[in-house]
């Protein structure tokens, strides 16, 4: 998932997540609980981020699902 943080949350979390982590438009994360309105996520420890559990409240930002795209141009099929 992609977490978009409001500027106030970026300022608040810069020290704990890493200043390079909050530079981009979004932060990659995995949902591990919470609710649709306030998901509990684990920040992906890449792109200068520190892995951390965090609840994304409406005051902090918004968490949006992301979709992975295939890494090959060859379509794959699954036989059931």
DAGI-V76003 format. One record per run of one state. SS is the DSSP state (@ for helix, = for strand, . for the rest). FROM is the first residue (numbers start at 1). LEN is the number of residues. If there is no record, write none. Layout:
ss = <SS | SS>
from = <FROM | FROM>
len = <LEN | LEN>
This chain:
ss = <. | = | . | @ | . | = | . | = | . | = | . | = | .>
from = <1 | 2 | 6 | 7 | 18 | 27 | 35 | 39 | 44 | 53 | 56 | 61 | 65>
len = <1 | 4 | 1 | 11 | 9 | 8 | 4 | 5 | 9 | 3 | 5 | 4 | 16>
